[in-house]
Amino acid sequence: MPNYTTDLSFNFNNPTKIVFGIGAINDIGPEVDGLNKKRAVIITDEGLAATGIIDRIKELLGKRCVGIFSEVKPDTGVYIIDRGVKYAKGLDADILISVGGGSSIDTAKAMAILLTEGGRLEDYQGWQILKRPLIPHIAVPTTAGTGSEVTYVAVVKEHDRGIKLVFGDNHLIPNTAILDPELTINLPPDITASTGMDALSHAIESMHSLQRQPMTDGLALQAIRMIFNYLSVCVENGKDIAARGQMQIAATMAGIAFSNAQLGIVHAMAHAVGARFGVPHGVANAILLPYGMEYNMDICGDEYAMIAEAAGIDIHKKTKREAAEMAVFAVKRLTEEIGLPTRLRDVNVTKDGFAACAENAMADPSIVYNPRTPSGTEDILKLLEKAW
Ligand code: NAD
């Protein structure tokens, strides 16, 4: 157990109302009423719009739904936010309901900034810039991964520069998250796997972040336990609704953990690689996670031993170092077991982009919280080489 020192102090923020259960989506109308709003716009992507989920939510909302914006693309984009804002303004929307994965939820968060404050999205990039509450937002996640339904972060791709803009502000945290496992049962195995590894990377990075504390550790360790128990079950049999529910809860818990503890070098690299090469966020995290852990190993032996235990490994007769190494091994084994690629070269990443990726990773806000400070781009380049 790591020693917390007497100078431990922290803020813990989790304002989102979480509504969980099979059929929880039936509460969507009353949740809008509870926020005293009448003109909801649904934010989603084309794929989901075709699944029947959106029709059902539209029907449940009845007259409260004034429009559906279904132009979200993976990783969203500044131009998508601009289009969504124009659409929602034209309908005089007074609440946003995001339905989908992190791309749809983050689109609604970024739209909320501009619908409330106006101006250019790029100008709000950074940390705790917003001064007042935004237009309300109910998030309905249909992947179990990003945790965006409870986080203070939005990530939006800027296509011209091939980078991800990161926004961090408590005003971005959704008012309500509706977690209904039924909405995730048709998530294909590959996206189930990659989004689940995104959740695992949130939990593990929360455990090695400089800003970790006992409350975030509690959430992260329980999320790790649940992910090691249920992710492969969901990949194997997507219709296992109990396992789907456990993964949704785990992803949300990991989201609360990292929204308070912050992340580290794995996300800094994953954002850079994802934006440049179009690697899905969860896949980039899954590939880079063991290398980020190895990089931090000398400092985080205690934490990684706790992770090994949460992953179901008997560490009883192991040294701390052995246990920590077993945690890294467990992450690699899970990635393979659920059929995800384990190398950057497997996902069309080419070495000619490494220099730019290393620069962008060093400029990513997540790097600040990594327990080991990289000497410069050289450390990142070495890790990318290893992961290639
Ligand atoms: P996504 O939102 O891009 O969705 C991936 C695909 O899954 C889409 O094609 C979508 O149509 C499909 N899909 C979603 N739910 C489905 C369902 N139930 N059935 C069938 N298909 C379904 O993927 P994601 O991994 O959830 O989100 C990734 C984005 O989230 C990235 O932009 C990443 O940077 C961001 N992110 C944000 C945070 C945060 O805290 N704000 C944290 C992590 C990641």
Boltz pocket constraint, residues with backbone or C-beta under 6 A from the ligand:
constraints:
  - pocket:
      binder: B
      contacts: [[A, 45], [A, 46], [A, 47], [A, 48], [A, 51], [A, 73], [A, 74], [A, 75], [A, 76], [A, 100], [A, 101], [A, 102], [A, 103], [A, 104], [A, 106], [A, 142], [A, 143], [A, 145], [A, 146], [A, 147], [A, 148], [A, 151], [A, 152], [A, 153], [A, 154], [A, 155], [A, 183], [A, 184], [A, 185], [A, 186], [A, 187], [A, 188], [A, 191], [A, 195], [A, 198], [A, 281], [A, 282]]
      max_distance: 6.0
